[in-house]
């Protein structure tokens, strides 16, 4: 089965120790999907600057389709200054009013996306900090049918807009968030501190979500399929940095799930790839033969 993934949102340059690495969750997910033998494309916007030119070239070098990458003559390509703590966990500084804040989708763009026949759409919260990119996302969600819609909550810079998160959930079939985000959303959406399983049940019931995933770093994740929650442990790894590990999890989960694996097996494979990426520097490292063998179901 050929799986086609469309990722919507920020593509930017992660600046770590004065070196620049192509990044942004949508790109990372699409790039890993391609590594897993799928078709990956990204809807984003970069500046008409050196970083923008380099971003498009780099995206293409990973085999990700750039047909829906826009160029902005007024706003610069996005960047993220990344500071890693002693455990390799990143903190991000993200400038406002950069190109990905101004994504625009017109009728002909939506028709091209519809004709391309994507199976899944992946998006997050950060790109919705601007009205332009948020409006374009909802035009896409309302105009094009996808079998799977994957919402990675992925809170950044304290950007926690209640109505945007509610609307994102209303459009989604799979939701992924970490433990801190689950606690924040429990209070934000429901005004009380649910335990994890009760929170997952409430989210699934209220927003008609098929699968809810709470990631827990080195402890793996908890997956709820609408009936039961199951803990999916993570094998210990020596962490280099965790940049992109969650995006790798998302790509492996989606690929396995789309190919018929149940949510729990899909999460097991997501943990394998996420742990591997955490053990390497960079968000999309080369895959080893050993990793490919472990992920054999996805090839």
C-alpha positions as CSV (number, residue, x, y, z in Angstrom):
1,X,0.0,0.0,0.0
2,X,1.3,3.4,-0.9
3,X,0.8,6.0,1.8
4,X,0.7,9.7,1.0
5,X,1.2,12.2,3.8
6,X,0.7,16.0,3.7
7,X,2.2,18.0,6.5
8,X,1.0,21.6,7.1
9,X,2.9,24.3,9.0
10,X,6.2,25.7,9.9
11,X,9.5,25.0,8.1
12,X,12.4,26.8,9.6
13,X,16.1,26.6,10.4
14,X,16.9,25.3,13.9
15,X,20.0,27.2,15.1
16,X,22.0,25.0,17.6
17,X,25.5,26.1,18.7
18,X,25.6,28.5,15.8
19,X,24.9,25.8,13.2
20,X,21.7,25.7,11.2
21,X,19.6,22.6,10.6
22,X,16.5,22.4,8.5
23,X,13.5,21.8,10.9
24,X,10.0,22.5,11.9
25,X,7.7,19.6,12.9
26,X,5.8,19.4,9.6
27,X,9.1,19.0,7.6
28,X,10.4,16.5,10.1
29,X,7.3,14.3,9.9
30,X,7.2,14.4,6.1
31,X,11.0,13.6,5.8
32,X,10.6,10.6,8.1
33,X,7.6,9.4,6.1
34,X,9.7,9.5,3.0
35,X,12.5,7.5,4.8
36,X,9.8,5.0,5.6
37,X,8.9,4.5,2.0
38,X,5.9,6.9,1.8
39,X,5.2,10.0,-0.2
40,X,5.6,13.1,1.9
41,X,4.8,16.7,1.0
42,X,4.7,19.9,3.0
43,X,2.5,23.0,2.8
44,X,4.5,25.9,4.1
45,X,6.0,29.4,3.3
46,X,9.6,30.5,3.2
47,X,11.1,33.9,2.6
48,X,12.6,35.1,-0.7
49,X,16.0,35.1,1.0
50,X,19.1,32.9,1.2
51,X,17.6,30.8,3.9
52,X,14.5,30.3,1.9
53,X,16.4,29.1,-1.2
54,X,18.4,26.8,0.9
55,X,15.3,25.5,2.7
56,X,13.7,24.5,-0.6
57,X,16.8,22.8,-1.8
58,X,17.3,20.9,1.4
59,X,13.6,19.8,1.6
60,X,13.9,18.4,-1.9
61,X,17.2,16.7,-1.0
62,X,15.2,14.6,1.6
63,X,12.8,13.6,-1.1
64,X,9.9,15.7,0.2
65,X,7.6,17.2,-2.4
66,X,7.9,21.0,-2.5
67,X,4.9,21.6,-4.8
68,X,3.1,23.4,-2.0
69,X,6.0,25.4,-0.6
70,X,5.3,29.2,-1.1
71,X,7.8,32.0,-1.3
72,X,7.1,35.3,0.6
73,X,8.8,38.5,-0.7
74,X,7.9,40.5,2.5
75,X,8.7,38.2,5.4
76,X,11.9,36.2,6.2
77,X,12.3,32.5,6.5
78,X,11.6,31.2,10.0
79,X,14.3,30.4,12.5
80,X,14.4,28.8,15.9
81,X,17.2,29.4,18.4
82,X,17.5,26.1,20.2
83,X,19.1,25.7,23.6
84,X,19.6,22.1,24.8
85,X,19.7,21.3,28.5
86,X,21.9,18.7,30.1
87,X,19.5,15.9,29.1
88,X,19.3,17.1,25.4
89,X,15.8,18.5,25.8
90,X,15.4,21.7,23.7
91,X,14.0,25.1,24.5
92,X,13.0,27.2,21.5
93,X,13.0,30.9,20.7
94,X,10.8,31.6,17.7
95,X,10.6,35.0,16.1
96,X,7.1,36.3,15.1
97,X,6.0,37.6,11.6
98,X,8.1,35.1,9.6
99,X,7.1,33.6,6.3
100,X,5.3,30.5,7.7
101,X,2.9,32.9,9.5
102,X,1.5,34.0,6.2
103,X,0.6,30.7,4.4
104,X,-2.2,31.4,1.8
105,X,-4.2,28.7,0.1
106,X,-6.4,29.6,-2.8
107,X,-9.0,27.5,-4.7
108,X,-6.5,26.3,-7.3
109,X,-4.1,25.2,-4.5
110,X,-6.9,23.3,-2.8
111,X,-7.9,21.6,-6.1
112,X,-4.2,20.5,-6.6
113,X,-4.1,19.0,-3.1
114,X,-7.4,17.2,-3.7
115,X,-6.2,15.8,-7.0
116,X,-2.9,14.6,-5.3
117,X,-5.0,12.1,-3.2
118,X,-3.2,12.4,0.2
119,X,-4.3,9.8,2.7
120,X,-3.4,11.8,5.8
121,X,-2.9,15.4,7.0
122,X,-0.6,16.3,9.9
123,X,-0.6,19.7,11.6
124,X,0.1,21.4,14.9
125,X,-0.7,24.5,17.0
126,X,2.2,26.9,16.5
127,X,1.4,27.7,12.8
128,X,-2.1,28.9,14.0
129,X,-0.6,31.8,15.9
130,X,-1.3,34.0,12.9
131,X,-4.7,34.5,11.3
132,X,-3.5,34.0,7.7
133,X,-2.0,30.5,8.3
134,X,-4.8,29.5,10.6
135,X,-7.5,30.5,8.1
136,X,-5.7,28.6,5.3
137,X,-5.4,25.5,7.5
138,X,-9.2,25.5,8.1
139,X,-9.9,26.1,4.4
140,X,-7.8,23.0,3.7
141,X,-9.6,20.9,6.4
142,X,-13.0,21.9,5.2
143,X,-12.3,21.5,1.5
144,X,-10.2,18.4,1.1
145,X,-11.0,14.9,2.5
146,X,-8.3,12.9,4.3
147,X,-8.7,9.4,5.8
148,X,-6.6,10.4,8.8
149,X,-6.1,13.8,10.4
150,X,-3.3,13.9,12.9
151,X,-3.1,16.8,15.3
152,X,0.2,17.1,17.3
153,X,-0.7,19.7,19.9
154,X,3.0,20.6,20.4
155,X,2.7,23.8,22.6
156,X,5.4,26.3,22.1
157,X,6.2,29.6,23.8
158,X,3.2,29.3,26.1
159,X,0.9,29.7,23.0
160,X,-2.2,28.0,24.4
161,X,-5.3,29.4,22.6
162,X,-8.4,27.6,23.8
163,X,-10.7,28.1,20.8
164,X,-8.0,27.2,18.3
165,X,-7.2,24.0,20.2
166,X,-10.9,23.1,20.4
167,X,-11.4,23.7,16.7
168,X,-8.2,21.7,15.9
169,X,-9.6,18.8,18.0
170,X,-12.9,19.0,16.2
171,X,-11.3,18.3,12.9
172,X,-8.9,15.5,14.0
173,X,-9.0,11.7,14.1
174,X,-5.7,11.2,15.9
175,X,-4.3,13.5,18.6
176,X,-0.8,13.4,20.1
177,X,0.4,15.4,23.1
178,X,2.9,15.0,25.9
179,X,2.2,14.7,29.6
180,X,2.6,18.4,30.4
181,X,0.3,19.3,27.5
182,X,-2.3,16.8,28.7
183,X,-2.4,18.5,32.1
184,X,-2.6,21.9,30.6
185,X,-5.5,20.9,28.3
186,X,-7.4,19.1,31.0
187,X,-7.6,22.4,32.9
188,X,-8.0,24.6,29.9
189,X,-10.8,22.6,28.2
190,X,-12.6,21.0,31.1
191,X,-11.7,23.1,34.1
192,X,-10.4,20.1,36.2
193,X,-7.3,17.9,36.6
194,X,-8.3,14.6,35.1
195,X,-5.9,11.6,35.4
196,X,-4.4,10.5,32.1
197,X,-6.9,7.8,31.2
198,X,-10.0,9.9,32.2
199,X,-8.6,12.8,30.2
200,X,-8.1,10.6,27.1
201,X,-11.6,9.2,27.4
202,X,-13.0,12.7,27.7
203,X,-11.1,14.0,24.7
204,X,-12.1,11.0,22.6
205,X,-15.8,11.2,23.6
206,X,-16.2,15.0,23.3
207,X,-14.3,15.5,20.0
208,X,-15.0,12.1,18.3
209,X,-11.2,11.3,18.3
210,X,-10.3,7.7,17.2
211,X,-6.9,7.6,18.9
212,X,-5.3,9.7,21.7
213,X,-1.6,9.4,22.4
214,X,0.2,10.9,25.4
215,X,4.0,10.7,24.9
216,X,6.2,10.3,28.0
217,X,9.8,10.7,26.7
218,X,12.0,7.9,27.8
219,X,9.0,6.2,29.4
220,X,7.3,5.6,26.0
221,X,3.7,6.6,25.6
222,X,0.1,5.8,26.6
223,X,-2.4,5.1,23.8
224,X,-6.2,5.2,24.0
225,X,-8.2,3.6,21.1
226,X,-11.7,4.7,22.3
227,X,-12.1,1.6,24.5
228,X,-8.9,1.1,26.5
229,X,-5.6,2.7,27.3
230,X,-2.4,0.8,27.0
231,X,1.1,1.8,28.0
232,X,3.7,1.3,25.3
233,X,7.2,1.3,26.9
234,X,10.3,2.8,25.4
235,X,13.6,0.9,25.3
236,X,16.4,2.9,27.1
237,X,18.6,5.0,24.8
238,X,21.6,7.3,25.4
239,X,20.1,10.6,24.5
240,X,22.1,13.0,22.2
241,X,19.3,15.4,21.7
242,X,15.5,15.1,21.6
243,X,15.0,17.5,18.7
244,X,12.6,15.9,16.2
245,X,12.1,12.6,18.3
246,X,8.4,13.3,18.7
247,X,8.0,14.0,14.9
248,X,9.8,10.7,14.1
249,X,7.3,9.0,16.4
250,X,4.4,10.6,14.5
251,X,5.7,9.6,11.1
252,X,6.2,5.9,12.2
253,X,2.9,5.8,14.0
254,X,1.0,7.2,11.0
255,X,2.7,5.0,8.5
256,X,2.1,1.8,10.5
257,X,-1.5,2.7,11.3
258,X,-2.3,3.6,7.7
259,X,-1.0,0.2,6.6
260,X,-3.3,-1.6,9.0
261,X,-1.4,-2.0,12.3
262,X,-3.5,-1.4,15.4
263,X,-2.8,1.8,17.5
264,X,-0.7,-0.1,20.0
265,X,1.6,-1.8,17.5
266,X,1.9,1.6,15.6
267,X,3.0,3.2,18.9
268,X,5.6,0.5,19.5
269,X,7.1,1.3,16.1
270,X,6.8,5.0,16.8
271,X,8.8,4.5,20.0
272,X,11.5,2.7,18.2
273,X,12.0,5.4,15.7
274,X,11.6,8.2,18.2
275,X,14.1,6.6,20.5
276,X,16.6,6.2,17.6
277,X,16.3,9.9,16.7
278,X,16.8,10.9,20.3
279,X,20.0,8.9,20.4
280,X,21.4,10.9,17.4
281,X,22.1,14.5,16.6
282,X,19.6,16.2,14.3
283,X,16.0,15.7,13.7
284,X,16.3,13.4,10.6
285,X,19.5,11.3,10.9
286,X,20.4,8.6,8.5
287,X,18.8,5.2,9.2
288,X,21.0,2.3,10.1
289,X,20.4,-1.2,8.7
290,X,19.6,-2.4,12.2
291,X,16.9,0.3,12.6
292,X,15.4,-0.6,9.1
293,X,15.2,-4.2,10.2
294,X,13.3,-3.2,13.4
295,X,10.9,-1.1,11.4
296,X,10.5,-3.8,8.7
297,X,6.7,-3.6,8.8
298,X,6.8,0.0,7.6
299,X,8.9,-0.6,4.4
